Amino acid sequence: MQAARYRDDGIGIDAIDPGPLRAGWVRVRVQACGICGTDLHAWADPKRAPRCIPGHEIVGIPADGPAGTPDRLCAIHPRVACGACAFCKSGARHLCSRGELIGITRHGGWAEQVDCPRENLVAVPATLEPVEAALTEPFAVALRGLARARIAASSRVLVVGAGSVGLITALLARDRVARVAVSARYPAQHAAAERLGVVALSSEIFESAVAELQPDVVIETVGGNADTLTTAIRACRPGGRVVVLGVFDGQAMIDARTLVLHELELIASNTYASDARGCEFESAVEWLVRHRSELATLCTHQFPLAAVADALRCAADKTAGSIKVSLIVG
């Protein structure tokens, strides 16, 4: 099969032998796979990037697997838990100490085929196109963050960062809280937020708007090497909560003095989990259907697998108007 792999000088397409299919696993014909911030961080420094096939925002159609495998478009839950550690036994499989992530530590969806455990398949309604269904993973990330934030109808929410996860988080908060705003650095992000019915804060008005908003929940969605965690802490109203969705490279600076003096809660959010209400990854599909009319605002660019380098350049260049860039494989 054809697959994208990182090389020391960038990324290219190689012919890969997928090998035998493991018992209880499914081989999926990839239809679409999104590009996220983690992928862009790896592309920026390919010598540090994993040598597995990237891509964890995956949808496809099962081609081979155990009896009862659905013969329809499915989203792939990329976390492969061991099932035996203390976290798995307690139900916190997202914290599995011996698990893997498809597209991060094992072969992912920037390929014609990908393998996953049968239980990691989540069937997608026929009303969703593959590029829309590939938003399941970032929608699940946003759902987890909002659950960790313990938002209420009276909450005033500020989302720091208007990438795809930031905009999705703001969208999902929009109809649940009193007020929600998102910081947007680029014109395309600003316009997308407004189309989604969310207040967009440019850099020029950010401080004054935050002073007026007085957010009691601030959700950081940028990560990387940005100073956005300090921004989030300083923007949060005393007694409020700061939730960290962004994945930072190494250590991130924080304003510990403000954190303490304002008695803020600093809450981490790790991918998605299951609770008494069910699996957040599965719930994400329901929210996609509910917001289908608004997904075009997020799904801005699509490229064939062979043009993966062009896709990455587009995703990294926010002046190009990109929000969510996806690879179309099937």
Residue pairs with C-beta under 8 A, 6 or more apart in sequence:
1 15
1 16
1 17
1 18
1 111
1 112
1 113
2 13
2 14
2 15
2 16
2 111
2 112
2 305
2 306
3 13
3 14
3 15
3 16
3 53
3 107
3 110
3 111
3 112
4 11
4 12
4 13
4 14
4 53
4 54
4 55
4 110
4 111
4 305
4 308
4 327
5 11
5 12
5 13
5 14
5 16
5 51
5 53
6 42
6 43
6 46
6 49
6 50
6 51
6 54
7 46
8 46
8 47
9 46
10 43
10 46
10 309
11 43
11 46
11 308
11 309
11 312
12 309
13 305
13 306
13 308
16 53
16 107
16 111
18 27
18 107
18 113
18 115
21 27
21 64
21 65
21 115
22 115
24 66
24 117
24 118
25 65
25 115
25 116
25 117
25 118
26 62
26 64
26 65
26 66
26 69
26 115
26 116
26 117
26 118
26 121
27 62
27 63
27 64
27 65
27 113
27 114
27 115
28 58
28 60
28 61
28 62
28 63
28 74
28 76
28 113
28 114
28 115
28 116
28 121
29 60
29 61
29 62
29 63
29 112
29 113
29 330
30 55
30 58
30 59
30 60
30 109
30 111
30 112
30 113
30 114
30 329
30 330
31 59
31 60
31 61
31 73
31 130
31 328
31 329
31 330
32 58
32 59
32 60
32 130
32 131
32 133
32 134
32 302
32 326
32 327
32 328
32 329
32 330
33 55
33 56
33 57
33 58
33 59
33 103
33 108
33 109
33 110
33 134
33 326
33 327
33 329
34 55
34 57
34 134
34 135
34 137
34 138
34 164
34 324
34 325
34 326
34 327
35 55
35 57
35 311
35 312
35 315
35 324
35 325
35 326
35 327
36 56
36 57
36 137
36 138
36 164
36 165
37 163
37 165
37 222
37 223
37 224
37 246
37 247
38 56
38 104
38 247
39 54
39 55
39 312
39 315
40 312
40 315
40 316
41 224
41 247
41 249
42 48
42 49
42 50
42 54
43 49
43 312
43 316
44 316
50 104
50 105
52 103
52 104
52 105
52 106
52 107
52 108
53 103
53 107
53 108
53 109
53 110
53 111
53 114
54 103
54 104
54 108
54 110
55 103
55 108
55 109
55 110
55 111
55 114
55 327
56 78
56 101
56 102
56 103
56 104
56 108
56 109
56 137
57 103
57 109
57 134
57 135
57 136
57 137
57 138
57 326
58 75
58 76
58 78
58 102
58 103
58 108
58 109
58 114
58 134
58 137
59 73
59 74
59 75
59 76
59 124
59 130
59 133
59 134
59 136
60 73
60 74
60 76
60 109
60 113
60 114
60 130
60 329
60 330
61 71
61 72
61 73
61 74
61 330
62 69
62 70
62 71
62 74
62 121
63 113
65 118
66 118
68 118
69 118
69 121
70 121
70 123
72 123
72 124
72 126
73 123
73 124
73 126
73 128
73 130
73 133
74 121
74 122
74 123
74 124
75 121
75 122
75 124
75 133
75 134
75 136
75 137
75 281
75 284
75 285
76 102
76 109
76 114
76 116
76 120
76 121
76 122
77 116
77 120
77 121
77 122
77 279
77 281
78 101
78 102
78 103
78 104
78 108
78 116
78 120
78 137
79 93
79 94
79 96
79 99
79 100
79 101
79 102
79 120
79 271
79 272
80 99
80 100
80 101
80 102
80 106
80 116
80 117
80 120
81 87
81 88
81 93
81 94
81 96
81 99
82 88
82 96
82 97
82 98
82 99
83 93
84 98
85 96
85 97
85 98
86 97
87 93
87 95
87 96
87 97
88 96
88 99
91 274
92 273
93 99
93 273
93 274
94 270
94 271
94 272
94 273
95 270
100 106
102 108
102 109
102 114
102 116
102 120
103 109
103 110
107 114
107 115
108 114
109 327
109 329
110 305
110 308
110 327
111 305
111 329
112 305
112 329
122 136
122 281
122 282
122 285
124 133
124 136
124 285
125 285
125 289
127 289
127 292
128 285
128 288
128 289
128 292
130 328
130 330
131 299
131 302
131 326
131 328
132 288
132 292
132 295
132 299
133 285
133 288
134 326
135 164
135 168
135 288
135 295
135 298
135 299
135 324
136 281
136 284
136 285
136 288
137 281
137 284
138 164
138 165
138 168
138 324
139 168
139 172
139 284
139 285
139 287
139 288
140 271
140 272
140 280
140 281
140 283
140 284
141 165
141 168
141 245
141 269
141 271
141 272
142 165
142 168
142 169
142 171
142 172
142 245
143 172
143 272
143 280
143 283
143 284
143 287
144 245
144 269
144 270
144 271
144 272
144 273
144 280
145 169
145 219
145 221
145 243
145 245
145 269
146 169
146 172
146 173
146 176
146 219
147 275
147 280
148 243
148 267
148 268
148 269
149 155
149 157
149 217
149 219
149 241
149 243
149 267
150 217
150 241
151 157
151 173
151 176
151 177
151 217
152 177
153 176
153 177
153 178
154 177
154 178
155 173
155 176
155 177
155 178
155 216
155 217
156 177
156 178
156 179
156 180
156 213
156 214
156 215
156 216
156 217
156 237
157 170
157 173
157 177
157 179
157 180
157 181
157 215
157 217
157 218
157 219
158 180
158 181
158 182
158 183
158 201
158 210
158 213
158 215
158 217
158 218
158 219
158 232
158 235
158 236
159 166
159 167
159 169
159 170
159 173
159 180
159 181
159 182
159 183
159 218
159 219
159 221
160 166
160 182
160 183
160 218
160 219
160 220
160 221
160 222
160 228
160 231
160 232
160 235
161 182
161 183
161 220
161 221
161 222
161 226
161 228
161 246
162 170
162 182
162 183
162 184
162 185
162 186
162 189
162 190
162 192
162 193
162 200
163 189
163 221
163 222
163 323
164 298
164 323
164 324
165 221
165 245
165 246
166 182
166 183
166 219
166 221
166 222
167 182
167 189
167 192
167 193
167 196
167 198
167 297
167 298
167 323
168 298
169 182
169 219
169 221
169 245
170 180
170 181
170 182
170 193
170 196
170 198
171 196
171 198
171 291
171 294
172 287
173 180
174 180
174 196
174 197
174 198
177 217
179 199
179 213
180 198
180 199
181 198
181 199
181 200
181 201
181 209
181 213
181 215
182 193
182 198
182 199
182 200
182 201
183 201
183 203
183 206
183 231
184 190
184 192
184 193
184 200
184 201
184 202
185 202
185 203
185 318
186 318
186 319
187 321
188 300
188 318
188 320
188 321
188 322
188 323
189 200
189 318
189 323
190 200
190 202
191 200
192 297
192 298
192 323
193 199
193 200
194 200
195 294
195 297
196 294
196 297
199 209
201 209
201 210
210 235
214 237
215 235
215 236
215 237
215 240
216 236
216 237
216 239
216 240
216 241
217 236
217 240
217 241
217 243
218 232
218 233
218 235
218 236
218 240
218 241
218 242
218 243
219 232
219 242
219 243
219 245
220 228
220 229
220 231
220 232
220 242
220 243
220 244
220 245
220 246
221 245
221 246
222 228
222 246
223 245
223 246
223 247
223 248
223 249
224 246
224 247
224 248
224 249
225 248
225 249
226 246
226 248
227 253
228 246
229 242
229 244
229 246
229 248
229 252
229 253
229 254
230 253
230 254
230 255
232 242
232 244
233 242
233 254
233 255
233 258
233 259
233 262
233 264
233 266
234 255
234 258
236 242
236 262
236 264
237 262
238 262
238 263
238 264
239 262
239 263
239 264
240 262
240 264
240 265
241 264
241 265
241 267
242 259
242 264
242 265
242 266
242 267
243 267
243 268
243 269
244 266
244 267
244 268
244 269
245 269
254 266
258 264
259 266
272 279
272 280
272 281
272 284
273 279
273 280
274 280
277 283
288 295
297 323
298 323
298 324
299 323
299 324
299 326
300 321
300 322
300 323
300 324
300 325
301 311
301 314
301 315
301 320
301 322
301 324
301 325
301 326
302 325
302 326
302 327
302 328
303 310
303 311
303 314
303 325
303 326
303 327
303 328
304 327
304 328
304 329
305 327
305 328
305 329
308 327
311 325
311 326
311 327
312 325
314 320
314 322
314 325
315 322
315 325
